[in-house]
Amino acid sequence: MELNDILKQVNDIFIDIFDDETIVLEAATTANDIEEWDSLNHIQIIVAIEKRFSIRFSTQDIQKFKNVGEMCEAIMRRLS
């Protein structure tokens, strides 16, 4: 699976969680870019990603994510 494919699936997760069809994620997207992205939604995002891709992130991984791109790269590493 390529990074763009992962980003598209993650984007779909964000659209579902935030119930906002206008969300278009880029690698540089951060929580500051999406008004409703708070700590509770962050947990929902992580759980949905883990479920969608059948992976598990460590707490250290989650704390290191600075943007959506880093999250997608971590997914790709877990899948390989």
Secondary structure as the mmCIF struct_conf table of DSSP 4:
data_model
#
loop_
_struct_conf.conf_type_id
_struct_conf.id
_struct_conf.beg_label_comp_id
_struct_conf.beg_label_asym_id
_struct_conf.beg_label_seq_id
_struct_conf.end_label_comp_id
_struct_conf.end_label_asym_id
_struct_conf.end_label_seq_id
HELX_RH_AL_P HELX_RH_AL_P1 LEU A 3 PHE A 18
TURN_TY1_P TURN_TY1_P1 ASP A 19 ASP A 19
TURN_TY1_P TURN_TY1_P2 GLU A 21 THR A 22
TURN_TY1_P TURN_TY1_P3 ALA A 27 ALA A 28
HELX_RH_3T_P HELX_RH_3T_P1 ALA A 31 ASP A 33
BEND BEND1 ILE A 34 ILE A 34
TURN_TY1_P TURN_TY1_P4 GLU A 35 GLU A 36
HELX_RH_AL_P HELX_RH_AL_P2 SER A 39 PHE A 53
TURN_TY1_P TURN_TY1_P5 SER A 54 SER A 54
HELX_RH_AL_P HELX_RH_AL_P3 THR A 59 LYS A 64
BEND BEND2 ASN A 67 ASN A 67
HELX_RH_AL_P HELX_RH_AL_P4 VAL A 68 LEU A 79
#
